[in-house]
Amino acid sequence: MTLNIRSFKPKDAAQVEALFINVNRAIAPPDMADRFEAYITASIAEEIGRIKAYYAAKNGQFWVAYEGNILVGMVGVEQHGNDAMELRRMYVSPNHRRKGIAHKMLGFVENWCRNVGISTMVLSTSELQPAAIKFYETSGYKLTGESSAQVANNKTIGGGIRRRYYSKGL
């Protein structure tokens, strides 16, 4: 089936929210389930439940990836400094992984950035996502730092989980 990557529309909201919840619950360590539920609730209120407004305010974009009428992925970018974008919310449905969808979405976003004059992409991911770490590293992203996130916000659940920060010149 053909992958269709397009800009987010309000009609995508329920499927995007469901994918966000599903992926985050799947990576939550059992001893952090309550913390992840709080993170999910806060992220929906601040970002996922208001994608158009959130990404407009961040000078960004948000896209969805469909195979037929099934949402199989999502990804966004927000402004990061003068000539960089931060990759955000890149998720592929667990039932559709290992099919090249993440690679296609990342290539789509990198090309979009190049076309609008962005020279650098940055991102962060947690130690709880080793497949994502490997994917970004094999996609040319270079590790620029690590930190232990203590405070929760819409980019991390906090709780001392290590975050890895990456950058790639486009």
N, C-alpha and C positions, 0 to 999 in steps of 0.2 A: 504494500500500500504506500502511497505517496505521502511524504511529510509536508505539511503546510504550516509554515511559520508566518504569523501575521500579528499586527498590533492587537493588544488587548481591547476587548469590547465589554461593555457592562454585562452582556449575556453570558460571558465567560466566568463571571464572578463566583458562582457556586462551585464550579468544577475546580477553579484555581484554589479556592479556600479548602476544598476537600483534599486536593493533592498536597497542599501545604501541611495540613493536619496529619495526613497519612504518613508522609515522609518523616516529619518530626517525631511522631509517636514511635515510628519504627527504629529511629536511632537513639531514642531515650534509654539510658541505662536504667534498669529496674529501680535502683536506689534514688534516681533523680526524676521519676515519673511525675511527681507533684510539681517540681520546678519546671519541667517541660510543659506541663499543662498551663501553668501561669504564663510562660513565655509565649505559647501559642495564643492564648487569650489576648495578651498585650499586643502581640504582633498583628493580630487580626484587627484590633481596635485602631492601632496606629498606622498600619501600612496595608496589609492584605485586604482588609475590608473597605479600603478607600484608595485603590491602586491609581486611578486617574489623577486624583488630587495629590496624592503623595509624590508620584513620579514627576508630575508637572512642577511641583514646588522644588524638586531636587534637580531640575533641568535634565530629566532623564526620560527613559522610555521603558515600556514593558511589553513583552511579546508572549504569545502562547503558541504551542506546537500541537497540531492535530494530525491524527491519522483517521481519515473519515470524519466522523462526528465525536471521536474520542480524544479528550485532552491527554496527551502523552508527555508534555513538558511545558515548562515556563521559564522565563528568564527576564531580568531587568537590568538596567544600568542607571546610575545616578552620577551627577557631576562630582568630581574629586579633584579639586584644584582647577587651574586654568586650562590644562590640556590633557586631562585624564578623566576616565570614567571608571567607576567601581562596579564590577559585576555583582549582581544581587539576585538572590532567589532562583538560582539555576537548579531546577529539580526535574528529574525524569521519573515518571511513574514506575514503581518497582516491577510491574508486569511488562514493561516495555524496555527494560534496560538491556544492554549488550547488543543493541541493534544499530549503533552509530548515531542515535538521536542527540546525545549530548555533544558529540563532535560537530554535528550539523548546526545545532543551535549556537555553539560557541563561535563557529566560523561565520555564521550569519551576523552575530553581534559584533565581532571584530571587524567585519567588512562594513557594517553600518557605521561604526566608529571612524574608520578610515575615511569613509565618504563624507562625514561631517567635520573632518579635520582634527579628530582626536588622535594623539600620538602614543598614548599609554593606557593600558588597562591594568587596574589593580583589583585585588580580591582578597578575601580572607575565608578560611574554612576551619572547622574544628578538628581536633584529634579524633573525634568520634566518627569521622568520615574518611577512612583510609582510601577508599576507592576514589573519592573526589580528589584527595591529595595526589594520588598517582596520576589521575587524569590530567590535572592542571600541570603537573611537572612534565609529563610526556607531551603536553601541548605547548611547551615552550615558556611556561611561567617560571620565574626564578624566585626562590625564597628570599624575602627581604627582612623578615623578622618573625619573632614569636612572642606571645605574651600569655599570661594567665588571666583570663577575664573573671573578675570578681563580681562585678555589678551587671545585672540583667538590663538589656535594652532591646530594641528591635533587631539588633545585629548579633546578639549573643545571649545565652541563658545565664551567663555568669557562673557562679559556683566553682570557680577554679579550673574550669575546662580550658586547656591550652588551645590557643588560636594560632594559625599559621598565616602569614601575610605574604602575598605574591605580587609580582609585577611583570608586565611584558610590554616591550616596545612594539608598536604596530607599524 
